[in-house]
């Protein structure tokens, strides 16, 4: 397996023949057809990207993101038009922001001053979490690797190759010990995050990453951080039953993808139950 410390986003995502956790999760949630559709950037994805980058490298964050401080333009609009309830939707605001964006480099992305402040508060909450500190104490890593890319070129028994890019990897003597995965959320409580965990198939992400990296899925930790006040943080991992059930499902998904690659037809790429009558 090849390891890269500085593989660019574009180079990493260009490795289409290597399956990612996003592809695996999309197949599990819907179909290979859906998983093959390229995702367009959304405000939520841009915020998540900015948050992860800030957590992992300030230098990279400052190169990739530019903060759009809009307080003055908003204040000016409200002074002139006090009846406006959403100044960011006005023509004046959009023109001002458009002019600001023209001054950026092609590889830079704009985030608002409000989002920047939220990211800082989220980071402070995460690093002060006692459970996260205990994970570091337990594993006693010599190094932490942020956004390292791992490319598995050798096909497995299904004839498939893989790629993973953990948010943070705890490492000793260049051997992976544990994965830290930052998750922004509305509610970091156990009940709410459990719902997100299965809805967004974080279980598959954890088992897939650990399978590629060669570590136990019990050493995969989700740090759930609320993106609104009070910015609470909680840490979660997988229990034994979830790990076993998810590993079985992951193998079934790999087999399904393998059959599709050998015979790419509507029958193999569509919904798993599309070719039979399903009783509800």
DORO-912909 format. One record per residue (C-alpha): y, z, x; residue in one letter. Coordinates in Angstrom, 2 decimals, decimal comma. Each point is the difference from the previous one (the first is absolute). Example, Ala and Ser with C-alpha at 12.3 -4.5 7.8 and 13.67 -1.06 7.14 Angstrom:
2
(node (-4,50; 7,80; 12,30); 'a')
(node (3,44; -0,66; 1,37); 's')
***
This chain:
280
(node (0,00; 0,00; 0,00); 'x')
(node (3,46; -0,90; 1,26); 'x')
(node (2,83; 2,55; -0,07); 'x')
(node (3,69; -0,94; -0,01); 'x')
(node (2,87; 2,45; 0,32); 'x')
(node (2,78; -2,47; -0,78); 'x')
(node (-1,41; -2,79; -2,19); 'x')
(node (2,82; -1,26; -2,23); 'x')
(node (-0,24; 0,16; -3,79); 'x')
(node (-0,05; -3,77; -0,28); 'x')
(node (-2,77; -0,36; 2,60); 'x')
(node (-2,07; 2,75; -1,57); 'x')
(node (0,26; -1,40; -3,53); 'x')
(node (-0,72; -3,52; 1,23); 'x')
(node (-3,60; 1,02; 0,79); 'x')
(node (-1,25; -1,16; -3,40); 'x')
(node (-3,63; -0,32; 1,08); 'x')
(node (-0,10; 3,71; 0,75); 'x')
(node (-0,28; 2,04; -3,20); 'x')
(node (2,55; 2,76; -0,54); 'x')
(node (-0,17; 3,10; -2,20); 'x')
(node (2,55; -1,61; -2,34); 'x')
(node (-2,38; -2,90; -0,58); 'x')
(node (-2,97; 2,33; -0,50); 'x')
(node (1,94; 2,13; -2,51); 'x')
(node (1,24; -3,05; -1,92); 'x')
(node (-3,56; -1,30; -0,33); 'x')
(node (-1,15; 3,38; -1,28); 'x')
(node (2,84; 0,23; -2,52); 'x')
(node (-0,23; -3,56; -1,29); 'x')
(node (-1,48; -3,02; 1,79); 'x')
(node (-0,08; -2,07; 3,17); 'x')
(node (2,34; -2,46; -1,72); 'x')
(node (2,58; 2,76; -0,50); 'x')
(node (-0,49; 1,37; 3,50); 'x')
(node (0,73; -3,45; 1,46); 'x')
(node (3,49; -0,17; -1,54); 'x')
(node (2,72; 0,74; 2,55); 'x')
(node (2,09; 3,04; -0,96); 'x')
(node (3,75; -0,55; -0,14); 'x')
(node (2,31; 2,80; 1,21); 'x')
(node (1,16; 2,39; -2,73); 'x')
(node (2,56; 2,83; 0,23); 'x')
(node (-2,89; 2,50; 0,01); 'x')
(node (-1,78; -1,80; 2,85); 'x')
(node (3,23; -0,28; 2,01); 'x')
(node (0,68; 3,73; -0,47); 'x')
(node (-3,56; 0,85; 1,06); 'x')
(node (0,28; -2,23; 3,06); 'x')
(node (3,30; 1,61; 0,99); 'x')
(node (-1,42; 3,50; -0,50); 'x')
(node (-3,09; -0,68; 2,11); 'x')
(node (2,05; -1,62; 2,76); 'x')
(node (2,45; 2,92; 0,11); 'x')
(node (-2,87; 2,50; 0,22); 'x')
(node (-1,66; -1,88; 2,84); 'x')
(node (2,73; -1,51; 2,19); 'x')
(node (3,77; 0,50; -0,19); 'x')
(node (0,61; -2,84; 2,45); 'x')
(node (-2,03; -2,43; -2,10); 'x')
(node (1,68; 1,28; -3,16); 'x')
(node (3,46; -0,64; 1,44); 'x')
(node (-1,03; -3,51; 1,00); 'x')
(node (-1,55; -0,93; -3,33); 'x')
(node (2,17; 1,80; -2,57); 'x')
(node (3,73; 0,16; -0,63); 'x')
(node (1,49; 2,61; -2,29); 'x')
(node (2,34; -1,34; -2,67); 'x')
(node (2,49; 2,79; -0,64); 'x')
(node (1,31; -0,85; -3,44); 'x')
(node (1,85; 3,22; -0,87); 'x')
(node (3,45; -1,48; 0,51); 'x')
(node (-0,61; -3,15; -2,04); 'x')
(node (-1,56; 2,04; -2,81); 'x')
(node (2,97; 2,39; 0,00); 'x')
(node (2,42; -2,94; -0,05); 'x')
(node (-1,80; -1,62; -2,94); 'x')
(node (-0,05; 3,25; -1,98); 'x')
(node (3,69; 0,62; 0,63); 'x')
(node (0,86; -3,46; -1,31); 'x')
(node (-2,57; -0,04; -2,77); 'x')
(node (-0,84; 3,58; -1,05); 'x')
(node (-1,97; -1,31; -2,99); 'x')
(node (-2,70; -1,44; 2,29); 'x')
(node (-3,25; 2,03; -0,01); 'x')
(node (-1,88; -2,07; 2,59); 'x')
(node (2,45; -1,21; 2,67); 'x')
(node (-2,82; -1,51; 2,08); 'x')
(node (-0,55; -2,59; -2,74); 'x')
(node (3,61; -1,27; 0,03); 'x')
(node (1,10; -3,33; 1,44); 'x')
(node (2,30; 1,74; 2,49); 'x')
(node (-2,84; 2,09; 1,39); 'x')
(node (-2,38; -2,96; 0,30); 'x')
(node (2,61; -2,09; 1,82); 'x')
(node (0,73; 2,86; 2,40); 'x')
(node (-3,69; 0,51; 0,73); 'x')
(node (-0,61; -3,74; 0,39); 'x')
(node (2,74; -0,23; 2,62); 'x')
(node (-1,49; 2,98; 1,82); 'x')
(node (-3,46; -1,60; 0,05); 'x')
(node (1,42; -3,21; 1,53); 'x')
(node (0,91; 1,96; 3,13); 'x')
(node (-3,61; 1,02; 0,67); 'x')
(node (-2,55; -1,56; 2,29); 'x')
(node (-2,90; -1,86; -1,58); 'x')
(node (-2,49; 2,79; 0,78); 'x')
(node (2,17; 2,83; -1,35); 'x')
(node (-0,31; 1,60; -3,43); 'x')
(node (2,62; 1,88; -2,01); 'x')
(node (-0,58; 3,46; -1,44); 'x')
(node (2,55; 2,03; -1,89); 'x')
(node (1,68; 3,13; 1,27); 'x')
(node (-1,68; 1,88; -2,85); 'x')
(node (-3,45; -1,16; 1,12); 'x')
(node (0,80; 0,90; 3,59); 'x')
(node (0,86; 3,55; -1,02); 'x')
(node (-3,22; 0,27; -2,02); 'x')
(node (-2,10; -1,15; 2,96); 'x')
(node (1,59; 2,62; 2,27); 'x')
(node (-0,73; 2,76; -2,51); 'x')
(node (-3,58; -1,24; -0,45); 'x')
(node (-0,54; 0,05; 3,76); 'x')
(node (1,33; 3,55; 0,29); 'x')
(node (-2,34; 1,12; -2,78); 'x')
(node (-3,04; -1,67; 1,60); 'x')
(node (0,39; 1,35; 3,53); 'x')
(node (0,52; 3,53; -1,33); 'x')
(node (-3,19; -0,03; -2,08); 'x')
(node (-2,36; 2,78; 1,10); 'x')
(node (-3,18; -1,91; -0,91); 'x')
(node (1,04; -2,92; 2,19); 'x')
(node (0,68; 2,35; 2,90); 'x')
(node (-3,49; 1,47; -0,40); 'x')
(node (-1,55; -3,48; 0,20); 'x')
(node (1,65; -0,50; 3,39); 'x')
(node (-1,20; 3,43; 1,14); 'x')
(node (-3,54; -0,72; -1,19); 'x')
(node (-0,35; -3,37; 1,74); 'x')
(node (2,12; 0,82; 3,06); 'x')
(node (0,91; -3,63; 0,78); 'x')
(node (1,27; -1,01; 3,43); 'x')
(node (1,93; -2,90; -1,54); 'x')
(node (1,20; -1,38; -3,31); 'x')
(node (-0,10; -3,76; -0,54); 'x')
(node (2,36; -1,31; -2,67); 'x')
(node (-0,58; -3,42; -1,59); 'x')
(node (-2,62; -1,09; 2,52); 'x')
(node (-1,96; -3,06; -1,14); 'x')
(node (-3,79; -0,14; 0,24); 'x')
(node (-1,65; -3,42; -0,29); 'x')
(node (-3,77; -0,22; -0,39); 'x')
(node (-0,96; -3,54; 1,01); 'x')
(node (-3,78; 0,41; 0,07); 'x')
(node (-1,42; -0,86; -3,46); 'x')
(node (-2,05; 2,76; -1,64); 'x')
(node (-3,24; -0,43; -1,97); 'x')
(node (1,98; -1,68; -2,80); 'x')
(node (1,61; -2,44; 2,43); 'x')
(node (3,41; 1,63; -0,50); 'x')
(node (2,73; 1,11; 2,41); 'x')
(node (2,66; 2,64; -0,59); 'x')
(node (3,43; 1,29; 0,94); 'x')
(node (1,64; 3,39; -0,52); 'x')
(node (3,35; 1,49; 0,93); 'x')
(node (0,06; 3,79; -0,49); 'x')
(node (3,37; 1,64; -0,52); 'x')
(node (-0,82; 2,65; 2,59); 'x')
(node (-3,15; 0,51; 2,01); 'x')
(node (-0,78; 3,28; 1,77); 'x')
(node (-1,64; -0,90; 3,32); 'x')
(node (-1,69; 1,73; 2,94); 'x')
(node (-1,08; -1,95; 3,08); 'x')
(node (0,68; -3,22; -1,96); 'x')
(node (-2,55; 1,03; -2,66); 'x')
(node (1,21; 0,17; -3,63); 'x')
(node (-0,31; 3,46; -1,51); 'x')
(node (1,81; -0,17; -3,33); 'x')
(node (2,31; -2,17; -2,09); 'x')
(node (3,29; 1,13; -1,55); 'x')
(node (1,15; -2,21; -2,87); 'x')
(node (3,50; 0,44; -1,46); 'x')
(node (0,20; -0,49; -3,77); 'x')
(node (3,30; 0,06; -1,89); 'x')
(node (-0,42; 1,08; -3,61); 'x')
(node (1,84; 1,33; -3,03); 'x')
(node (-2,13; 3,12; -0,24); 'x')
(node (-2,02; 1,53; 2,85); 'x')
(node (-1,81; 2,55; -2,20); 'x')
(node (-3,80; -0,12; 0,00); 'x')
(node (-0,33; -1,33; -3,56); 'x')
(node (2,56; -2,77; 0,50); 'x')
(node (-1,21; -1,07; 3,43); 'x')
(node (-3,63; -0,02; -1,15); 'x')
(node (1,06; -2,54; -2,62); 'x')
(node (1,76; -2,14; 2,65); 'x')
(node (-2,96; 0,44; 2,36); 'x')
(node (-2,46; -1,74; -2,29); 'x')
(node (2,48; -2,33; -1,71); 'x')
(node (1,12; -1,55; 3,29); 'x')
(node (-3,44; 0,36; 1,61); 'x')
(node (1,08; 2,18; 2,88); 'x')
(node (-3,65; 1,06; 0,25); 'x')
(node (-0,97; -3,54; 1,01); 'x')
(node (2,83; -0,15; 2,50); 'x')
(node (-1,16; 3,19; 1,72); 'x')
(node (-3,69; -0,91; 0,15); 'x')
(node (0,77; -3,56; 1,14); 'x')
(node (2,35; 1,14; 2,79); 'x')
(node (-2,44; 2,61; 1,26); 'x')
(node (-2,91; -2,45; -0,15); 'x')
(node (1,91; -2,43; 2,24); 'x')
(node (1,24; 2,74; 2,35); 'x')
(node (-3,37; 1,72; 0,23); 'x')
(node (1,08; 3,45; -1,20); 'x')
(node (-1,00; 2,15; -2,98); 'x')
(node (2,02; -0,50; -3,18); 'x')
(node (0,41; 3,78; -0,20); 'x')
(node (2,49; -0,43; 2,86); 'x')
(node (2,26; -2,28; -2,04); 'x')
(node (3,02; 1,90; -1,35); 'x')
(node (2,52; -1,15; -2,60); 'x')
(node (3,43; 1,61; 0,31); 'x')
(node (1,54; -0,39; -3,45); 'x')
(node (3,80; 0,31; 0,08); 'x')
(node (2,19; -0,01; -3,08); 'x')
(node (2,80; -2,55; 0,20); 'x')
(node (2,32; 1,97; -2,28); 'x')
(node (1,24; 3,60; 0,05); 'x')
(node (-1,54; 2,47; 0,84); 'x')
(node (-1,89; -2,31; 2,45); 'x')
(node (-3,16; 2,12; 0,00); 'x')
(node (-2,84; -0,92; 2,35); 'x')
(node (-3,73; 0,57; -0,45); 'x')
(node (-3,02; -1,07; 2,07); 'x')
(node (-3,25; -1,40; -1,40); 'x')
(node (-3,34; -1,23; 1,29); 'x')
(node (-3,35; -1,12; -1,46); 'x')
(node (-2,86; 2,23; -1,08); 'x')
(node (-3,61; -0,83; 0,84); 'x')
(node (-0,89; -1,53; -3,37); 'x')
(node (3,04; -2,28; 0,03); 'x')
(node (-0,80; -1,18; 3,53); 'x')
(node (-3,60; -0,88; -0,90); 'x')
(node (0,85; -1,73; -3,29); 'x')
(node (2,84; -1,98; 1,61); 'x')
(node (-2,12; -1,07; 2,97); 'x')
(node (-2,61; -1,39; -2,42); 'x')
(node (2,71; -1,88; -1,91); 'x')
(node (1,52; -1,32; 3,23); 'x')
(node (-3,32; -1,51; 1,03); 'x')
(node (-0,35; -1,61; -3,42); 'x')
(node (3,49; -1,52; 0,33); 'x')
(node (-0,79; -1,32; 3,49); 'x')
(node (-3,15; -1,64; -1,34); 'x')
(node (2,01; -1,55; -2,82); 'x')
(node (2,61; -1,40; 2,40); 'x')
(node (-2,74; -1,31; 2,26); 'x')
(node (-1,59; -1,92; -2,86); 'x')
(node (3,40; -1,45; -0,91); 'x')
(node (0,64; -1,14; 3,57); 'x')
(node (-3,38; -1,73; 0,08); 'x')
(node (0,54; -1,57; -3,43); 'x')
(node (3,70; -0,01; -1,04); 'x')
(node (-0,21; -0,84; -3,71); 'x')
(node (1,71; 1,34; -3,15); 'x')
(node (-3,18; 1,95; -0,71); 'x')
(node (0,16; 1,88; 3,32); 'x')
(node (3,79; 0,42; 0,23); 'x')
(node (0,83; 1,12; -3,55); 'x')
(node (-0,55; 3,23; -1,88); 'x')
(node (-3,32; 1,64; 0,73); 'x')
(node (-0,92; 0,00; -3,72); 'x')
(node (1,51; -3,42; -0,79); 'x')
(node (-3,34; -1,80; -0,26); 'x')
(node (-1,74; 2,24; -2,51); 'x')
(node (0,63; 1,70; -3,32); 'x')
(node (1,19; 3,54; 0,59); 'x')
(node (-0,47; 2,61; -2,72); 'x')
(node (2,89; 2,45; -0,40); 'x')
***
